[in-house]
Amino acid sequence: MSTSTPAIAASAPGVALEPTTIERRDLRPDDVLIDIAYAGICHSDIHQAKEDWGSAIFPMVPGHEIAGVVAAVGSAVARYEVGDRVGVGCMVDSCGECERCRAGTEQFCAKGAVMTYNGVGYDGENTYGGYSRRVVVKESFVCRIPDGIGLDVAAPLLCAGITTYSPLRQWGTGPGRKVAVVGLGGLGHMGVQLAAAMGAEVTVLSQSLKKQEDGLRLGAKDYYATGDPSTFKQLRNRFDLILNTVSAELPIDAYLGMLRVGGAMVNVGAPANALSYNAFSLLGGNKVLAGSMIGGIPETQEMLDFCAQHEIGAEIEIISADQVNTAYERVENSDVRYRFVIDTATIGA
């Protein structure tokens, strides 16, 4: 048995998204049915809809930045009740038994975490994301959205928020630490707010100074243009941590030169082409070049609570369902400040 719900889908790689109807499973005992209020548009939605990252599953309903309200719960659900404000991020299931799942890092599940869309569940059914009116999710993969955050500005936190929060926490962001955020986009604008709230001295590194006013308003102390070659000389040996949020090829060696001894450059952006670097850029200062992929469910809840405590939310532009394809084009042209959020009430309306 299943329930039909309106959605927006790509029928093939690179084609325009169109209205459709999908089937959501009936509630299992540990399931939560969510009336989706808002769904953020992540750049990874575009990559996957265009099949930039390898073979994908179509038709595809993107969306892993989901915020809404509980509409019904299964018979065994204990954490949530009808009316609760909740969110769903990049994953909807994992084995729950392996070392990584037991440690609260379900994204590294040994069996393979089930992604919110463009994935296949353990039941063999394809997963469909948040560009829809309703979703059914296992209770343990639902997070509570605190009352201090609006559902619209909370939606992007389920990916952009946790994607930046997790490495900032892992690499010791706090008072006395100097952190650079590369790029002031959907991820970068969250990284600046979070690092500043953690007490770090934050610098934005962007191609130009056109967003400087925004960066300083969001909590950065300094803002430099990487299009100016003197920036790399001026900031040499400056930072404890560089958080790279852009999905573009960068001169990695030049950025590593801005790290202090023992510093780390962590990539959360995922460019289509390989990045290269000289090993001596790391060896010369015991430096680290690392990656970070979202966060587990406990850390995601921690991030939401932290954002509520510090009054942090994404800066958004709300759009209707018929504006999604235009929004995709604008994201690719860096023409959004800083996250598009779909008002899902307009899907199928």
C-alpha positions as CSV (number, residue, x, y, z in Angstrom):
1,M,0.0,0.0,0.0
2,S,1.1,3.6,-0.6
3,T,-0.1,7.2,-0.7
4,S,0.1,9.5,-3.7
5,T,1.6,13.0,-3.3
6,P,2.4,15.8,-5.7
7,A,6.1,16.4,-6.5
8,I,8.6,17.9,-8.9
9,A,10.8,15.5,-10.8
10,A,13.5,15.3,-13.5
11,S,12.6,12.5,-15.9
12,A,16.1,12.3,-17.4
13,P,19.6,13.8,-16.9
14,G,19.7,17.5,-17.5
15,V,16.1,18.0,-18.4
16,A,13.8,20.6,-16.8
17,L,12.0,19.5,-13.7
18,E,8.2,19.0,-14.1
19,P,5.2,18.4,-11.9
20,T,4.4,14.8,-11.2
21,T,2.9,12.4,-8.7
22,I,4.9,10.0,-6.6
23,E,4.0,7.2,-4.2
24,R,4.9,7.3,-0.5
25,R,4.8,4.1,1.5
26,D,2.2,3.6,4.2
27,L,3.5,4.1,7.7
28,R,5.5,1.3,9.2
29,P,5.5,1.1,13.0
30,D,8.7,3.3,13.3
31,D,7.8,5.8,10.5
32,V,6.9,9.4,10.7
33,L,4.7,11.1,8.0
34,I,5.7,14.7,7.5
35,D,3.8,17.5,5.7
36,I,6.6,19.3,4.1
37,A,6.5,23.1,4.4
38,Y,9.8,24.0,2.8
39,A,12.5,22.3,0.8
40,G,15.9,24.0,0.2
41,I,17.7,23.8,-3.2
42,C,21.2,22.5,-2.7
43,H,23.8,22.7,-5.5
44,S,24.2,19.0,-5.1
45,D,20.6,18.7,-6.3
46,I,21.6,20.2,-9.6
47,H,24.7,18.0,-9.9
48,Q,22.7,14.9,-9.4
49,A,19.8,16.0,-11.6
50,K,22.4,16.6,-14.4
51,E,24.2,13.3,-13.6
52,D,27.4,15.2,-13.0
53,W,28.5,12.7,-10.3
54,G,28.0,9.5,-12.2
55,S,25.0,7.3,-12.9
56,A,21.8,8.5,-11.2
57,I,18.3,7.1,-10.8
58,F,15.4,8.6,-12.8
59,P,12.8,9.9,-12.5
60,M,14.5,11.9,-9.7
61,V,12.7,14.0,-7.1
62,P,15.6,16.0,-5.5
63,G,15.6,17.7,-2.1
64,H,17.4,16.8,1.1
65,E,16.8,20.1,3.0
66,I,13.4,19.3,4.3
67,A,11.4,21.1,7.0
68,G,7.8,20.5,8.0
69,V,5.3,19.3,10.5
70,V,4.5,15.8,11.7
71,A,1.1,14.6,10.2
72,A,1.0,11.1,11.5
73,V,3.2,8.6,13.4
74,G,3.6,4.8,13.3
75,S,2.5,2.7,16.3
76,A,6.0,2.3,17.7
77,V,7.1,6.0,17.4
78,A,8.0,7.5,20.7
79,R,9.9,10.7,19.9
80,Y,7.4,12.6,17.9
81,E,3.7,13.6,17.9
82,V,1.4,15.1,15.4
83,G,2.1,18.8,15.1
84,D,5.8,18.6,16.0
85,R,8.2,20.7,13.9
86,V,10.8,18.5,12.2
87,G,13.4,18.2,9.5
88,V,15.0,15.6,7.3
89,G,18.5,15.9,5.8
90,C,20.6,13.8,3.4
91,M,19.9,10.3,4.8
92,V,16.7,8.3,5.6
93,D,18.1,5.0,6.7
94,S,21.2,3.0,7.7
95,C,21.8,-0.5,9.2
96,G,21.9,0.8,12.7
97,E,24.2,-2.0,13.8
98,C,27.7,-1.3,12.4
99,E,30.4,0.5,14.3
100,R,29.8,3.8,12.5
101,C,26.0,3.7,13.1
102,R,26.5,2.9,16.7
103,A,28.9,5.9,16.9
104,G,26.2,8.3,15.5
105,T,28.0,8.7,12.1
106,E,25.4,6.9,10.0
107,Q,26.7,8.7,6.9
108,F,29.5,6.1,6.9
109,C,27.3,3.1,7.5
110,A,29.1,-0.1,6.5
111,K,26.1,-1.4,4.7
112,G,25.7,1.9,3.0
113,A,23.5,4.8,4.2
114,V,20.2,5.3,2.2
115,M,20.2,8.7,0.7
116,T,17.0,10.8,0.9
117,Y,16.8,10.8,-2.9
118,N,18.7,9.2,-5.8
119,G,19.0,6.2,-3.6
120,V,17.6,2.7,-3.1
121,G,16.2,1.7,0.3
122,Y,16.9,-1.6,1.9
123,D,13.4,-2.6,0.7
124,G,14.6,-2.2,-2.9
125,E,12.4,0.9,-3.5
126,N,13.9,4.1,-5.0
127,T,14.0,7.1,-2.7
128,Y,12.4,10.4,-3.6
129,G,13.3,13.7,-1.9
130,G,11.8,16.9,-0.5
131,Y,10.5,18.6,-3.7
132,S,7.1,17.2,-2.7
133,R,4.2,17.7,-0.4
134,R,4.8,14.8,1.9
135,V,7.5,12.3,2.9
136,V,7.6,9.2,5.1
137,V,10.8,8.8,7.1
138,K,12.1,6.4,9.7
139,E,11.8,8.0,13.1
140,S,15.5,7.8,13.9
141,F,16.3,9.9,10.8
142,V,14.0,12.7,11.7
143,C,15.3,15.8,13.6
144,R,13.4,18.2,15.8
145,I,13.5,21.8,14.7
146,P,13.5,24.1,17.8
147,D,10.8,26.7,18.1
148,G,13.4,29.5,17.9
149,I,14.0,28.8,14.2
150,G,11.5,29.4,11.4
151,L,10.8,26.4,9.2
152,D,11.8,28.3,6.1
153,V,15.3,29.3,7.3
154,A,15.7,26.0,9.0
155,A,15.3,23.9,5.8
156,P,18.8,24.6,4.4
157,L,20.4,23.8,7.8
158,L,19.6,20.1,7.2
159,C,22.4,20.1,4.6
160,A,24.3,23.4,4.3
161,G,24.2,23.8,8.1
162,I,25.4,20.4,9.1
163,T,27.9,20.2,6.2
164,T,29.8,23.3,7.6
165,Y,29.1,22.7,11.3
166,S,30.6,19.2,11.4
167,P,34.1,20.1,10.2
168,L,34.2,23.3,12.2
169,R,33.5,21.2,15.3
170,Q,35.8,18.4,14.3
171,W,38.8,20.7,13.8
172,G,38.4,22.6,17.0
173,T,36.8,25.9,16.0
174,G,36.6,28.3,19.0
175,P,38.1,31.3,20.7
176,G,41.6,32.0,19.7
177,R,41.4,30.2,16.4
178,K,41.6,31.8,13.0
179,V,39.3,30.3,10.4
180,A,39.0,31.2,6.7
181,V,35.9,30.3,4.8
182,V,36.5,30.0,1.0
183,G,33.4,31.1,-0.9
184,L,30.3,33.0,0.4
185,G,27.5,31.0,-1.1
186,G,25.0,28.6,0.2
187,L,27.5,26.7,2.3
188,G,29.9,29.5,2.9
189,H,27.4,31.9,4.4
190,M,26.5,29.2,7.0
191,G,30.1,28.5,7.7
192,V,30.8,32.2,8.5
193,Q,27.9,32.4,10.9
194,L,28.7,29.2,12.7
195,A,32.4,29.8,13.0
196,A,31.8,33.3,14.4
197,A,29.2,31.9,16.9
198,M,31.7,29.4,18.0
199,G,34.1,32.3,18.9
200,A,36.6,32.0,16.1
201,E,38.1,35.0,14.2
202,V,36.6,34.5,10.7
203,T,38.0,35.6,7.3
204,V,36.1,35.2,4.0
205,L,38.2,34.4,1.0
206,S,36.2,35.1,-2.2
207,Q,37.0,35.7,-5.8
208,S,36.0,39.4,-5.5
209,L,34.9,41.9,-2.9
210,K,31.3,42.1,-4.2
211,K,29.8,40.3,-1.2
212,Q,32.1,41.9,1.4
213,E,29.3,43.8,3.1
214,D,27.4,40.6,3.5
215,G,30.4,38.7,4.8
216,L,31.1,41.2,7.5
217,R,27.5,41.4,8.5
218,L,27.3,37.6,8.9
219,G,30.2,37.7,11.3
220,A,33.5,37.8,9.4
221,K,36.2,40.0,10.8
222,D,38.1,40.3,7.4
223,Y,37.3,39.7,3.8
224,Y,39.8,39.2,1.0
225,A,39.6,38.8,-2.8
226,T,41.5,35.7,-4.0
227,G,41.4,37.3,-7.5
228,D,44.2,39.6,-6.2
229,P,47.5,37.6,-6.2
230,S,48.8,39.6,-3.3
231,T,46.1,38.1,-1.0
232,F,48.0,34.8,-0.8
233,K,51.3,36.6,0.1
234,Q,49.6,38.8,2.6
235,L,47.8,35.9,4.4
236,R,50.7,33.4,4.4
237,N,50.8,31.3,7.5
238,R,47.7,33.0,8.9
239,F,45.0,30.4,9.5
240,D,44.4,27.4,11.8
241,L,41.6,26.1,9.5
242,I,40.5,26.8,6.0
243,L,37.0,25.6,5.2
244,N,36.7,25.3,1.4
245,T,33.0,25.4,0.5
246,V,33.3,26.0,-3.3
247,S,32.6,23.3,-6.0
248,A,35.4,24.6,-8.3
249,E,39.0,23.8,-9.1
250,L,41.3,25.9,-6.9
251,P,45.1,26.4,-6.7
252,I,45.4,24.2,-3.6
253,D,49.1,24.8,-3.0
254,A,48.4,28.6,-2.7
255,Y,45.7,28.0,-0.1
256,L,47.8,25.6,1.9
257,G,50.4,28.3,2.1
258,M,48.0,30.3,4.1
259,L,47.9,27.7,6.9
260,R,49.9,27.8,10.0
261,V,52.1,24.9,11.0
262,G,49.7,22.0,11.8
263,G,46.8,23.7,10.2
264,A,44.1,22.0,8.1
265,M,42.3,22.8,4.9
266,V,38.9,20.9,4.8
267,N,37.0,20.5,1.6
268,V,33.2,20.3,1.7
269,G,32.6,21.5,-1.8
270,A,32.7,18.7,-4.5
271,P,34.0,19.9,-7.9
272,A,33.4,17.6,-10.8
273,N,37.1,17.5,-11.7
274,A,40.0,16.3,-9.6
275,L,42.0,18.6,-7.5
276,S,45.8,18.5,-7.4
277,Y,48.5,19.6,-5.0
278,N,52.2,19.3,-4.3
279,A,53.1,17.0,-1.4
280,F,55.7,19.5,-0.2
281,S,52.8,22.0,0.5
282,L,51.7,19.6,3.3
283,L,55.1,18.2,4.4
284,G,56.6,21.6,5.0
285,G,54.3,22.5,7.8
286,N,52.7,19.2,9.0
287,K,49.6,20.5,7.3
288,V,46.4,18.5,6.7
289,L,44.3,18.4,3.5
290,A,41.0,16.8,4.5
291,G,37.4,16.3,3.5
292,S,34.1,16.2,5.4
293,M,30.7,14.8,4.4
294,I,27.6,16.1,6.2
295,G,27.3,14.7,9.8
296,G,25.4,12.0,11.6
297,I,21.9,12.4,13.0
298,P,23.0,13.2,16.6
299,E,25.3,15.9,15.4
300,T,22.6,17.3,13.1
301,Q,20.3,17.7,16.0
302,E,23.2,19.3,18.0
303,M,23.6,21.8,15.1
304,L,19.9,22.7,15.0
305,D,20.0,23.3,18.7
306,F,23.1,25.4,18.4
307,C,21.5,27.5,15.7
308,A,18.5,28.1,17.8
309,Q,20.6,29.1,20.7
310,H,22.6,31.6,18.6
311,E,19.7,32.7,16.4
312,I,21.3,31.4,13.3
313,G,19.4,30.6,10.1
314,A,20.0,30.5,6.4
315,E,19.5,33.6,4.4
316,I,16.9,32.6,1.8
317,E,14.8,33.5,-1.1
318,I,11.5,31.7,-1.1
319,I,10.2,30.5,-4.5
320,S,7.2,28.7,-5.8
321,A,7.3,25.3,-7.6
322,D,7.1,26.9,-11.1
323,Q,10.3,28.8,-10.4
324,V,12.6,25.8,-9.7
325,N,14.2,25.5,-13.1
326,T,15.0,29.2,-13.1
327,A,16.4,28.9,-9.6
328,Y,18.7,26.1,-10.9
329,E,20.1,28.4,-13.6
330,R,20.6,31.1,-11.0
331,V,22.4,28.8,-8.6
332,E,24.8,27.8,-11.4
333,N,25.4,31.5,-12.1
334,S,26.0,32.3,-8.4
335,D,22.9,34.5,-8.5
336,V,21.3,33.8,-5.1
337,R,21.9,35.2,-1.6
338,Y,22.1,32.6,-0.3
339,R,19.7,29.7,-0.6
340,F,16.6,29.1,-2.6
341,V,13.8,27.5,-0.6
342,I,10.7,26.0,-2.3
343,D,7.3,26.8,-0.7
344,T,6.0,23.2,-1.1
345,A,2.4,24.3,-0.8
346,T,2.8,25.4,-4.4
347,I,3.6,22.0,-5.7
348,G,0.6,20.6,-7.4
349,A,-1.4,23.6,-6.5
